[in-house]
């Protein structure tokens, strides 16, 4: 099995899928890329059993075949080569791989391609086509709010809810929650599933934003197809918590404020907050917002005042400053609004201006204030 390919083109494709590779694989074969040639096209796959990513490209090849090539070694070779054609020669008897280039060649031992785990097929699947930009936005807006608790795996992923009216993505770790809804993409029927964090990060780094993404899914797996990449991932098994139940419906106290001004102020004040609770206090009265933080152990404290547009009763409420900063960093409007009911109930942060096709709601749980 011999083929010729540009070193830069191959490196670019391999780097796109190399994020799947895991450092602690249970099967040694998973430390390799699987190269398969069919009908003059080269398909390269990487897998960690839970997630498999495949990319394909046109090449010069007279025969078909498959071989597993050590991933780290191959990436290191290609990174140090200038752009030039590389000739790969594979000996099918002992799986030896030789790479010839302008001024030399390198040899390595590959493995039998048949030993590489097969990609699961999708039976009885549904499908939906979504623009890459919408998926990128949904991942960027929700991924930071996912949990890291191994005991609650369902909360470590992003919950996707598709209906004929809209598509919704939800992430929560029990302290904060993000719900991102788009009405300009719809599915033919109603369905829901939980996508793990790793494939979402891989999607984020491979999407350019201007492509169409075909998403196929059934009860156990999801397949994303876009550009020349196919990503297959196993879904998280389990029932997602009823997130609608925790979103407070009556929130008469509404604060409107410039997002960047609010974010800068929280960053400065939070430097003086307690290092375990990261608590900052918001005191709202009339058109003035006072932010304060103190760390009693070290006698550190900071106070700032901001003018704002506030409608509601005077109140004092405490929040974890890190959660507020993450949320404000992931919104992109110039003004935001914070809706609250009382100091012991969750606050809702959202863009001030409504977007025609996009609805973002971020919920943050309060921190009990020290009296």
Phi, psi and omega per residue, in radians:
X1 nan 1.975 3.140
X2 -2.194 2.520 3.031
X3 -2.689 2.742 3.138
X4 -2.070 2.363 -3.119
X5 -2.642 2.646 3.100
X6 -1.228 2.352 -3.095
X7 -1.096 -0.703 -3.108
X8 -1.199 -0.742 -3.134
X9 -1.098 -0.774 -3.137
X10 -1.122 -0.761 -3.130
X11 -1.052 -0.732 -3.120
X12 -1.079 -0.769 3.133
X13 -1.156 -0.726 -3.107
X14 -1.190 -0.660 3.124
X15 -1.139 -0.551 3.116
X16 -1.087 -0.616 -3.086
X17 -1.803 -0.098 -3.039
X18 -1.194 -0.278 3.104
X19 -1.103 -0.342 3.136
X20 -1.253 -0.549 -3.052
X21 -1.016 2.342 -3.124
X22 -1.914 2.625 -3.115
X23 -1.447 -0.330 -3.111
X24 -2.159 1.104 -3.141
X25 -1.273 2.502 3.100
X26 -1.359 -0.511 3.118
X27 -1.928 2.163 -3.132
X28 -0.995 -0.522 -3.114
X29 -1.075 -0.402 -3.106
X30 -1.311 -0.098 3.038
X31 -1.438 0.127 -3.077
X32 -2.042 2.766 2.906
X33 -1.600 2.422 3.051
X34 -1.651 2.079 3.081
X35 -1.750 2.207 3.108
X36 -2.283 2.266 3.074
X37 -1.914 2.151 3.082
X38 -2.430 2.190 3.096
X39 0.909 0.787 3.065
X40 1.278 0.187 3.060
X41 -2.063 2.443 3.097
X42 -1.776 2.174 3.040
X43 -1.932 2.263 3.126
X44 -2.049 2.282 -3.109
X45 -2.117 2.592 2.985
X46 -2.312 2.520 -3.072
X47 -2.608 2.664 2.958
X48 -2.196 0.413 -3.083
X49 1.381 -0.745 3.126
X50 -1.399 -0.688 -3.087
X51 -2.237 2.348 3.083
X52 -2.240 2.371 3.131
X53 -2.210 2.368 -3.109
X54 -2.285 2.394 3.089
X55 -2.243 2.648 -3.108
X56 -2.370 2.706 -3.107
X57 -2.687 2.721 3.085
X58 -1.326 2.445 3.089
X59 -2.476 2.986 2.999
X60 -1.645 1.957 3.132
X61 -2.682 2.446 -3.115
X62 -1.725 -0.329 -3.081
X63 -2.291 2.881 3.132
X64 -1.808 2.849 3.113
X65 2.856 3.105 3.117
X66 -2.515 2.610 -3.133
X67 -2.704 2.505 3.048
X68 -1.738 2.167 -3.080
X69 -2.015 2.323 -3.133
X70 -0.916 2.133 -2.978
X71 -1.172 -0.863 -3.044
X72 -1.129 -0.744 -3.130
X73 -1.085 -0.800 -3.116
X74 -1.129 -0.749 3.123
X75 -1.081 -0.727 -3.139
X76 -1.106 -0.691 3.132
X77 -1.128 -0.863 -3.065
X78 -1.151 -0.620 3.142
X79 -1.092 -0.490 -3.074
X80 -1.751 0.199 3.095
X81 -1.851 2.423 2.988
X82 -1.241 2.945 -3.105
X83 -1.159 2.041 3.136
X84 -2.880 2.829 3.093
X85 -1.238 2.389 3.075
X86 -2.032 2.373 3.106
X87 -1.834 2.078 3.100
X88 -1.682 2.216 3.062
X89 -2.104 2.162 -3.097
X90 -2.030 2.231 3.071
X91 -1.563 1.975 -3.058
X92 -1.187 -0.298 -3.097
X93 -1.361 -0.790 -3.109
X94 -2.081 0.158 3.088
X95 1.034 0.486 3.067
X96 -1.313 2.395 -3.109
X97 -2.041 2.233 3.084
X98 -2.085 2.267 3.115
X99 -1.970 2.011 3.135
X100 -1.811 2.347 3.093
X101 -2.363 -3.047 -2.971
X102 -0.813 -0.927 -2.995
X103 -2.063 0.485 3.113
X104 2.939 -2.970 3.101
X105 -2.682 2.760 3.083
X106 -2.313 2.630 -3.111
X107 -2.182 2.528 3.062
X108 -2.602 2.874 3.126
X109 -1.742 2.192 3.089
X110 -1.691 -2.927 -3.129
X111 -2.370 2.846 -3.135
X112 -1.083 2.123 -3.121
X113 -1.099 -0.424 -3.135
X114 -1.206 -0.328 3.129
X115 -1.370 -0.209 -3.100
X116 -1.265 2.367 -3.092
X117 -1.025 2.471 3.128
X118 -1.336 2.556 3.080
X119 -1.298 2.289 -3.130
X120 -1.126 2.452 3.078
X121 -1.511 2.754 3.139
X122 -1.788 2.097 3.062
X123 -1.906 2.549 3.137
X124 0.839 0.977 -3.078
X125 -1.733 2.729 2.977
X126 -1.821 2.806 3.094
X127 -2.489 2.735 3.127
X128 -2.605 2.522 3.086
X129 -1.910 2.181 -3.088
X130 -2.225 2.574 3.105
X131 -1.265 2.571 -3.131
X132 -1.024 -0.582 -3.115
X133 -1.124 -0.734 -3.135
X134 -1.137 -0.763 3.132
X135 -1.125 -0.752 3.117
X136 -1.019 -0.828 3.136
X137 -1.058 -0.794 -3.110
X138 -1.064 -0.734 -3.135
X139 -1.171 -0.814 -3.118
X140 -1.069 -0.639 -3.057
X141 -1.404 -0.407 -3.020
X142 -1.927 -0.549 -2.950
X143 -1.008 -0.620 -3.100
X144 -1.143 -0.347 -3.075
X145 -1.621 0.010 -3.128
X146 -1.272 2.712 -3.101
X147 -1.484 2.925 3.100
X148 -2.185 0.323 -3.088
X149 -1.493 1.981 -3.124
X150 -1.133 -0.377 -3.128
X151 -1.350 -0.319 3.099
X152 -2.173 1.273 -3.033
X153 -1.040 -0.523 -3.107
X154 -1.073 -0.494 -3.100
X155 -1.538 -0.003 3.108
X156 -1.580 0.021 3.135
X157 -2.105 -3.092 3.113
X158 -1.857 2.210 -3.106
X159 -1.478 2.184 3.139
X160 -1.935 2.279 -3.114
X161 -2.214 1.985 -3.092
X162 -1.899 2.428 3.088
X163 -2.541 2.929 3.121
X164 -1.137 -0.252 -3.127
X165 -1.668 -0.607 -3.012
X166 -2.833 3.015 2.974
X167 -2.164 2.419 -3.066
X168 -2.245 2.410 3.077
X169 -2.104 2.297 -3.086
X170 -2.282 2.416 3.042
X171 -2.416 2.460 3.101
X172 -2.688 2.642 3.032
X173 -2.182 0.346 3.139
X174 1.416 -0.270 3.060
X175 -1.806 -0.564 3.106
X176 -2.427 2.758 -3.105
X177 -2.549 2.464 3.056
X178 -2.222 2.305 3.035
X179 -2.117 2.107 -3.090
X180 -2.090 2.056 -3.072
X181 -2.103 2.398 3.043
X182 -2.113 2.305 3.110
X183 -1.751 -0.078 3.138
X184 -1.649 0.197 2.988
X185 -2.358 2.316 -3.130
X186 -2.341 2.754 3.058
X187 -1.875 2.829 -3.113
X188 -1.288 -0.580 3.115
X189 -2.275 -3.055 3.120
X190 -1.734 2.324 3.097
X191 -2.776 2.833 3.118
X192 -2.628 2.606 3.136
X193 -2.813 2.934 -3.106
X194 -2.034 2.113 3.135
X195 -1.632 2.324 3.116
X196 -1.225 2.882 -3.055
X197 -1.214 -0.722 -3.028
X198 -1.060 -0.904 3.124
X199 -1.089 -0.526 3.111
X200 -1.166 -0.697 3.071
X201 -1.126 -0.670 3.118
X202 -1.159 -0.701 3.086
X203 -1.067 -0.803 -3.099
X204 -0.985 -0.732 -3.072
X205 -1.404 -0.282 -3.114
X206 -1.798 -0.264 -3.126
X207 -1.406 2.329 3.093
X208 -1.563 -0.463 3.087
X209 1.936 -0.385 -3.079
X210 -1.849 0.158 -3.072
X211 -1.767 2.897 3.015
X212 -1.650 2.382 3.130
X213 -1.996 2.181 3.069
X214 -1.649 2.143 3.133
X215 -1.972 2.082 3.062
X216 -1.972 2.492 -3.086
X217 -2.675 2.622 2.959
X218 -2.336 -2.719 -3.053
X219 -1.250 -0.386 -3.026
X220 -2.083 -0.438 -3.069
X221 -2.368 2.788 3.031
X222 -2.311 2.518 3.135
X223 -2.218 2.153 3.069
X224 -1.844 2.225 3.106
X225 -2.141 2.158 3.124
X226 -2.771 2.687 -3.078
X227 0.804 -2.123 3.083
X228 -2.019 0.543 -3.076
X229 -2.088 2.458 3.003
X230 -2.171 2.210 3.117
X231 -2.081 2.131 3.136
X232 -1.984 2.248 3.113
X233 -2.402 2.623 3.077
X234 -1.434 2.364 -3.132
X235 -1.392 2.720 3.086
X236 -1.355 2.238 -3.093
X237 -1.505 2.335 3.097
X238 2.481 3.029 -3.111
X239 -1.774 2.218 -3.130
X240 -1.322 2.483 3.140
X241 -1.059 2.691 3.126
X242 -1.284 1.596 -3.023
X243 -1.241 -0.491 -3.119
X244 -1.096 -0.528 -3.073
X245 -1.176 -0.438 -3.083
X246 -1.613 -0.141 3.136
X247 -1.445 1.981 -3.119
X248 -1.144 2.399 -3.056
X249 -1.543 -0.652 -3.100
X250 -1.770 1.945 -3.135
X251 -2.311 1.429 -3.012
X252 -1.285 -0.352 -3.089
X253 -1.641 1.959 -3.026
X254 -2.124 2.172 3.109
X255 -1.891 2.227 3.021
X256 -1.998 2.301 -3.051
X257 -2.694 2.677 3.079
X258 -1.108 2.201 -3.008
X259 -1.085 -0.866 -3.065
X260 -1.174 -0.636 3.118
X261 -1.128 -0.768 3.133
X262 -1.103 -0.793 -3.120
X263 -1.098 -0.798 -3.130
X264 -1.079 -0.719 -3.119
X265 -1.129 -0.766 3.125
X266 -1.092 -0.713 -3.141
X267 -1.033 -0.776 -3.095
X268 -1.222 -0.810 -3.079
X269 -1.171 -0.642 -3.045
X270 -1.189 -0.298 3.083
X271 -1.002 -0.531 -3.072
X272 -1.721 0.156 -3.110
X273 -1.426 2.889 3.091
X274 -1.090 2.333 -3.010
X275 -1.277 -0.175 3.081
X276 -1.750 -0.676 -3.109
X277 -1.640 -0.409 -3.072
X278 0.920 0.562 -3.024
X279 -1.349 2.290 2.933
X280 -2.159 2.619 -3.094
X281 -1.869 2.326 3.041
X282 -1.881 2.170 3.100
X283 -2.028 2.087 -3.049
X284 -1.965 2.205 3.103
X285 -2.675 2.106 3.126
X286 1.068 -2.269 -3.117
X287 -1.785 0.449 -3.100
X288 -2.168 2.380 3.062
X289 -2.031 2.175 3.065
X290 -1.879 2.233 3.067
X291 -1.904 2.356 3.118
X292 -2.537 2.665 3.080
X293 -2.568 2.562 3.056
X294 -2.586 2.587 3.068
X295 -2.099 1.705 -3.020
X296 -1.048 -0.604 -3.101
X297 -1.032 -0.598 -3.069
X298 -1.997 0.163 -3.093
X299 0.944 0.674 3.077
X300 -1.739 2.418 3.012
X301 -2.707 2.749 3.110
X302 -2.575 2.551 3.101
X303 -2.376 2.478 3.020
X304 -2.476 2.634 3.088
X305 -2.077 2.435 3.081
X306 -2.291 2.537 3.003
X307 -1.481 2.503 -3.085
X308 -2.629 3.116 3.064
X309 -1.941 1.880 -3.068
X310 -2.206 2.276 3.068
X311 -2.140 2.110 -3.140
X312 2.557 -3.072 -3.137
X313 -1.295 2.653 3.032
X314 -1.087 2.374 -3.137
X315 -2.690 2.759 3.027
X316 -2.124 2.279 -3.113
X317 -2.475 2.508 -3.126
X318 -1.896 2.462 3.087
X319 -2.363 2.780 2.992
X320 -1.350 2.061 -3.029
X321 -1.100 -0.550 -3.122
X322 -1.145 -0.674 3.123
X323 -1.143 -0.779 3.138
X324 -1.070 -0.736 -3.128
X325 -1.131 -0.739 3.113
X326 -1.038 -0.762 -3.104
X327 -1.161 -0.802 -3.128
X328 -1.141 -0.583 3.091
X329 -1.184 -0.474 -3.099
X330 -1.679 0.091 2.978
X331 -1.795 2.641 -3.104
X332 -2.206 0.293 3.072
X333 -1.567 2.816 -3.090
X334 -1.301 -0.533 -3.123
X335 -2.183 2.508 3.108
X336 -2.177 2.837 3.040
X337 -2.233 2.442 -3.138
X338 -2.012 2.046 -3.117
X339 -1.836 2.299 -3.097
X340 -2.394 2.725 3.055
X341 -1.939 -0.900 3.111
X342 -2.689 2.855 -3.026
X343 -1.054 -0.315 -3.099
X344 -1.736 0.025 -3.107
X345 -2.017 2.754 -3.051
X346 -1.047 2.567 3.037
X347 -1.752 2.598 3.136
X348 -1.967 2.171 -3.139
X349 -1.929 2.294 -3.137
X350 -2.690 2.859 3.094
X351 -1.105 2.556 -3.134
X352 -1.228 -0.720 -3.123
X353 -1.588 2.395 3.115
X354 -1.419 2.353 3.070
X355 -1.651 2.456 -3.040
X356 -0.992 -0.766 -3.036
X357 -1.937 -0.035 -2.988
X358 -2.191 2.327 3.101
X359 -2.253 2.056 3.138
X360 -2.050 2.245 3.060
X361 -2.272 2.217 3.104
X362 -2.079 2.243 -3.101
X363 -1.958 2.379 3.102
X364 -2.288 2.289 -3.133
X365 -1.344 2.510 3.132
X366 -1.361 2.841 3.037
X367 -1.902 2.343 -3.114
X368 -1.132 2.276 -3.106
X369 -1.351 2.504 3.069
X370 -1.416 2.137 -3.122
X371 -1.547 nan nan
